[in-house]
Amino acid sequence: MQTLNTVNAPLAQQLIVEFNDAALEFPQQIRWTSDEYYRLAELGFFEGKRVELIEGEIFTMAPMGSSHATGIAILGELLRESFGKGYFVRIQLPLDVDDSSQPEPDVAVLAGSPREYAKAYPKTVVLAAEVSNSSLGLDRNVKARLYARSSVQEYWIVNLQAPCLEVYRKPVDDPNLGFIYSERTVIGEHQSISPLAKPKLKIKVADILP
């Protein structure tokens, strides 16, 4: 999340009051919208922090360990080379799921070119991936639900604990569970994966892991 220089003064003051009131009037909870979230960023509230808006809540992400950072770099480079022309890769940039959620996948593959999203964030991607260690529970549940809601057809979790690759496919809107992936496969480090968008491509899980 980066800050911007342009600030609407009356709105800024209102947001400052709401933000401070939310902190003081515990246990009342403020649910933020995407517009409010980005305006808070303009005011510098998140300067030097890694944050995400998830279902109306602003999450501060834990400091990134070296294995996590290395895993993101490896996966991003590998997917750029593997998907090639006609696709591009984004690293930790927002996905516009809805008015209350702006998750930032560690790595995302999109069809087309970056300039297509100069005026608005993408609402879905070809492939979303999280490199996961301490955030494994969040990535398996909350993030999976958000990406399924955004019709992301394939979601990967690079599980640094196992280590393995968890592959989530076939997003559905279940009448009881809400948005979920109906198919989950765990692929070991000595196996390979073929992305849905590139079925002839085979990527070794060992090449993904840091």
Secondary structure as UniProt FT lines:
FT   HELIX           9..24
FT   TURN            26..27
FT   HELIX           34..42
FT   TURN            43..48
FT   STRAND          51..54
FT   TURN            55..56
FT   STRAND          57..60
FT   HELIX           66..83
FT   TURN            85..86
FT   STRAND          87..91
FT   TURN            99..100
FT   STRAND          101..102
FT   STRAND          107..111
FT   HELIX           114..117
FT   STRAND          127..132
FT   TURN            134..135
FT   HELIX           136..138
FT   HELIX           139..143
FT   HELIX           144..149
FT   TURN            150..151
FT   STRAND          154..159
FT   TURN            160..163
FT   STRAND          164..174
FT   TURN            175..177
FT   STRAND          178..188
FT   TURN            189..190
FT   STRAND          192..193
FT   TURN            196..197
FT   TURN            199..200
FT   STRAND          203..204
FT   HELIX           205..208
//
